[in-house]
Amino acid sequence: MPIDDVRTGPPVLLLPGGAEACEGFFPGLPEGLAADPGCRVVVHDRPGTGTSAAAGSLAGAAAHLARLIDELDSGPVVLAGQSLGGAVAVLLAAAHPEKVAGLVLIDPTPVNDPRVCSRLERSMRAVGALASVPGVGRLLSAALGAATRRTARRLRLRPDCAAALVRTGGADLRKLAAAVRGITALSEGLREADLPRVPAVVVTADRAPDSVVRRAHTRLAAAFGTEVVCWPGATHSAHLDHPDETLAAVRDVVARART
């Protein structure tokens, strides 16, 4: 079920990356948006992710969230999604443009590039299979946890952001593999030309301008009628290493969506 801040302002639906729980994934963002401009922030774990006990798939995510938005009975929402959550936001905008008032996509999984999605799905299928092997799964999880702790120390993140990053290191790898299942087919069915023109920000990590992912993000931004944004030093978890800029970006899209 959605958890709403005690506000009646413009609704913002948060979409975390991977199969992560939404609670605590975007440190400071719900509180900042509730304080200014008084947003109704929706924290929700869709089926197959986070704390949800319901089975779900990526293919069913857009339909599920469209029903959720109807239940909110507050009109179209601004979507803020990171990584796979950003891909889900794009899929929702493509399938149900009338539900979407604006978009903030934080280094989204490039669902507009079938080749990238195919490689991702294949690699995650292999990770999921390895994670199912007794002993191997524990080793993979330990390695991921150690890597995220090192990254948090290296980036010198704000304490709440460091804690959020470390939590992602404890991801259930089989659940994560299941979360991306079907993304190749969804990508092949997505047409950039059919995406709606809505207030949007597409944030890309600080990677080479000619990288495949950066080019996909640039095309995605153009489809929504905006330009790609790159914050210096931003990583895939730009909402954690640039939390103030993330809050400002969502506030900007909310303001433009209200005009």
C-alpha positions as CSV (number, residue, x, y, z in Angstrom):
1,M,0.0,0.0,0.0
2,P,1.1,3.6,-0.6
3,I,2.5,5.6,2.3
4,D,1.6,9.3,1.9
5,D,3.2,12.2,3.7
6,V,0.5,14.2,5.5
7,R,0.2,16.6,2.6
8,T,-2.3,17.4,-0.1
9,G,0.0,18.9,-2.7
10,P,1.2,17.5,-6.0
11,P,1.8,13.8,-5.8
12,V,5.3,12.4,-6.4
13,L,5.7,8.6,-6.8
14,L,9.2,7.2,-5.9
15,L,10.5,4.3,-7.9
16,P,13.7,2.7,-6.5
17,G,16.3,0.8,-8.5
18,G,16.6,-2.9,-8.8
19,A,14.3,-4.8,-6.5
20,E,15.0,-2.5,-3.6
21,A,12.4,-1.4,-1.0
22,C,11.4,2.2,-1.5
23,E,11.5,3.1,2.2
24,G,14.9,4.8,2.8
25,F,16.1,4.4,-0.8
26,F,16.0,8.2,-1.5
27,P,17.4,9.7,1.7
28,G,15.9,13.1,2.5
29,L,13.9,13.3,-0.7
30,P,10.4,12.5,0.8
31,E,11.0,14.9,3.7
32,G,12.4,17.6,1.4
33,L,9.5,17.4,-1.0
34,A,6.9,17.3,1.8
35,A,8.4,20.5,3.3
36,D,8.7,22.3,0.0
37,P,6.6,22.5,-2.1
38,G,4.3,20.4,0.1
39,C,4.2,17.3,-2.1
40,R,2.2,14.2,-1.4
41,V,5.1,11.7,-1.6
42,V,4.1,8.1,-2.3
43,V,6.4,5.4,-1.0
44,H,5.4,2.0,-2.5
45,D,6.9,-1.4,-3.2
46,R,5.4,-2.8,-6.4
47,P,4.9,-6.6,-6.6
48,G,8.1,-8.6,-6.8
49,T,10.2,-5.9,-5.2
50,G,11.1,-4.6,-1.7
51,T,8.8,-5.7,1.1
52,S,5.9,-6.6,-1.2
53,A,4.8,-10.2,-0.6
54,A,2.9,-10.3,-3.9
55,A,4.5,-11.9,-7.0
56,G,5.1,-9.5,-9.9
57,S,7.1,-8.9,-13.0
58,L,8.6,-6.0,-14.9
59,A,6.0,-6.6,-17.7
60,G,3.2,-6.0,-15.2
61,A,4.8,-3.0,-13.5
62,A,3.2,-0.2,-15.6
63,A,-0.3,-1.7,-15.3
64,H,0.1,-2.1,-11.5
65,L,1.3,1.5,-11.0
66,A,-1.4,2.9,-13.3
67,R,-4.0,1.2,-10.9
68,L,-2.1,2.6,-7.9
69,I,-2.3,6.1,-9.3
70,D,-6.0,5.7,-9.9
71,E,-6.4,4.7,-6.2
72,L,-4.6,7.8,-5.1
73,D,-7.4,9.8,-6.8
74,S,-5.2,12.9,-7.2
75,G,-4.6,13.1,-10.9
76,P,-1.4,12.4,-12.8
77,V,1.8,12.1,-10.8
78,V,5.5,13.1,-11.0
79,L,7.6,10.0,-11.2
80,A,11.1,9.9,-9.7
81,G,13.0,6.7,-10.6
82,Q,16.6,5.5,-10.4
83,S,18.1,2.7,-12.5
84,L,15.4,0.1,-13.0
85,G,12.9,2.4,-11.4
86,G,13.7,4.9,-14.1
87,A,13.0,2.3,-16.7
88,V,9.7,1.5,-15.0
89,A,8.8,5.2,-15.1
90,V,9.5,5.3,-18.9
91,L,7.4,2.2,-19.5
92,L,4.5,3.8,-17.5
93,A,4.8,7.0,-19.4
94,A,4.7,5.1,-22.7
95,A,1.7,2.9,-21.7
96,H,-0.3,5.4,-19.7
97,P,0.8,9.0,-20.6
98,E,-2.3,10.4,-19.0
99,K,-1.1,9.2,-15.5
100,V,2.2,11.0,-15.8
101,A,2.7,14.7,-15.0
102,G,6.5,14.7,-15.1
103,L,9.6,12.6,-14.8
104,V,12.9,12.6,-13.0
105,L,15.0,9.7,-14.3
106,I,18.2,9.2,-12.4
107,D,20.7,7.2,-14.5
108,P,17.8,5.0,-15.7
109,T,18.3,1.5,-17.1
110,P,18.3,2.3,-20.9
111,V,15.0,0.6,-21.7
112,N,15.1,2.4,-25.0
113,D,18.2,0.4,-26.1
114,P,17.4,-3.3,-26.7
115,R,21.0,-4.3,-27.1
116,V,21.9,-2.9,-23.7
117,C,18.8,-4.5,-22.1
118,S,19.7,-7.9,-23.7
119,R,23.2,-7.8,-22.2
120,L,21.8,-6.8,-18.9
121,E,19.2,-9.5,-18.9
122,R,21.7,-12.2,-19.9
123,S,24.2,-11.1,-17.2
124,M,21.6,-11.0,-14.5
125,R,20.3,-14.4,-15.5
126,A,23.8,-15.8,-15.0
127,V,24.1,-14.0,-11.6
128,G,20.7,-15.3,-10.5
129,A,21.8,-18.9,-11.4
130,L,25.1,-18.5,-9.5
131,A,23.3,-17.1,-6.5
132,S,21.2,-20.2,-6.4
133,V,24.2,-22.4,-5.9
134,P,24.8,-23.2,-2.2
135,G,28.0,-21.5,-1.0
136,V,28.4,-19.5,-4.2
137,G,25.5,-17.3,-3.5
138,R,26.9,-16.4,-0.1
139,L,30.3,-15.5,-1.7
140,L,28.6,-13.3,-4.2
141,S,26.6,-11.5,-1.6
142,A,29.6,-11.0,0.6
143,A,31.6,-9.6,-2.3
144,L,28.8,-7.2,-3.2
145,G,28.5,-6.0,0.3
146,A,32.2,-5.4,0.7
147,A,32.2,-3.5,-2.6
148,T,29.4,-1.2,-1.7
149,R,31.0,-0.4,1.7
150,R,34.3,0.5,0.0
151,T,32.4,2.7,-2.5
152,A,30.5,4.5,0.3
153,R,33.8,5.3,2.0
154,R,35.5,6.4,-1.2
155,L,32.7,8.7,-2.1
156,R,32.5,10.2,1.4
157,L,28.7,10.3,1.2
158,R,26.4,12.0,3.7
159,P,25.8,9.5,6.5
160,D,22.2,8.7,5.5
161,C,23.2,8.3,1.9
162,A,26.1,6.0,2.8
163,A,23.7,3.8,4.9
164,A,21.3,3.6,1.9
165,L,24.1,2.6,-0.4
166,V,25.4,-0.1,2.0
167,R,21.8,-1.5,2.2
168,T,21.9,-2.1,-1.5
169,G,24.9,-4.3,-1.0
170,G,22.7,-6.7,0.8
171,A,20.4,-7.2,-2.2
172,D,18.8,-10.6,-2.9
173,L,20.6,-11.4,-6.2
174,R,17.9,-13.9,-7.3
175,K,15.2,-11.4,-6.6
176,L,17.2,-8.8,-8.6
177,A,17.6,-11.1,-11.5
178,A,13.9,-11.8,-11.5
179,A,13.2,-8.0,-11.4
180,V,14.9,-7.4,-14.8
181,R,13.4,-10.5,-16.5
182,G,11.6,-9.5,-19.7
183,I,13.3,-6.2,-20.1
184,T,14.6,-7.1,-23.6
185,A,11.2,-7.7,-25.0
186,L,9.8,-4.6,-23.4
187,S,12.7,-2.6,-24.8
188,E,12.1,-4.0,-28.3
189,G,8.4,-2.9,-28.1
190,L,9.2,0.7,-26.9
191,R,9.2,3.5,-29.5
192,E,11.0,6.7,-28.5
193,A,8.7,8.7,-30.8
194,D,5.7,7.5,-28.9
195,L,6.9,8.9,-25.5
196,P,4.9,11.9,-24.3
197,R,6.3,15.4,-24.0
198,V,6.1,16.2,-20.3
199,P,8.3,18.1,-17.9
200,A,11.3,15.9,-17.4
201,V,14.9,15.6,-16.2
202,V,17.2,12.8,-17.4
203,V,20.3,12.5,-15.2
204,T,23.2,10.4,-16.5
205,A,26.2,9.3,-14.5
206,D,29.5,11.1,-15.2
207,R,30.6,8.7,-18.0
208,A,32.2,9.1,-21.4
209,P,29.9,11.2,-23.8
210,D,30.2,8.5,-26.5
211,S,29.3,5.6,-24.2
212,V,26.4,3.5,-25.2
213,V,24.4,4.3,-22.1
214,R,25.1,8.0,-22.3
215,R,23.9,8.0,-25.9
216,A,20.7,6.1,-24.9
217,H,20.1,8.6,-22.1
218,T,20.5,11.5,-24.6
219,R,18.0,10.0,-27.0
220,L,15.6,9.4,-24.1
221,A,15.9,13.0,-23.0
222,A,15.2,14.2,-26.5
223,A,12.1,12.0,-26.7
224,F,10.7,13.8,-23.6
225,G,11.7,17.2,-25.0
226,T,14.5,17.9,-22.6
227,E,18.3,17.6,-22.4
228,V,20.4,15.1,-20.5
229,V,21.9,16.4,-17.2
230,C,25.3,15.2,-15.9
231,W,26.5,16.3,-12.5
232,P,30.3,16.2,-12.1
233,G,31.4,13.0,-10.4
234,A,27.9,11.5,-10.4
235,T,27.8,7.7,-10.2
236,H,25.0,5.3,-11.0
237,S,23.7,6.2,-7.6
238,A,23.5,9.9,-8.3
239,H,20.6,10.3,-5.9
240,L,23.1,9.4,-3.1
241,D,26.2,11.2,-4.2
242,H,24.2,14.3,-5.3
243,P,21.2,14.3,-3.0
244,D,20.7,18.1,-3.0
245,E,20.8,18.2,-6.8
246,T,18.3,15.3,-6.9
247,L,15.9,17.2,-4.6
248,A,16.3,20.4,-6.7
249,A,15.6,18.4,-9.9
250,V,12.4,16.9,-8.5
251,R,11.2,20.3,-7.2
252,D,11.9,21.8,-10.6
253,V,9.8,19.2,-12.4
254,V,7.0,19.5,-9.9
255,A,6.9,23.2,-10.4
256,R,6.8,22.9,-14.2
257,A,4.2,20.2,-14.0
258,R,1.9,22.5,-12.1
259,T,2.0,25.3,-14.7
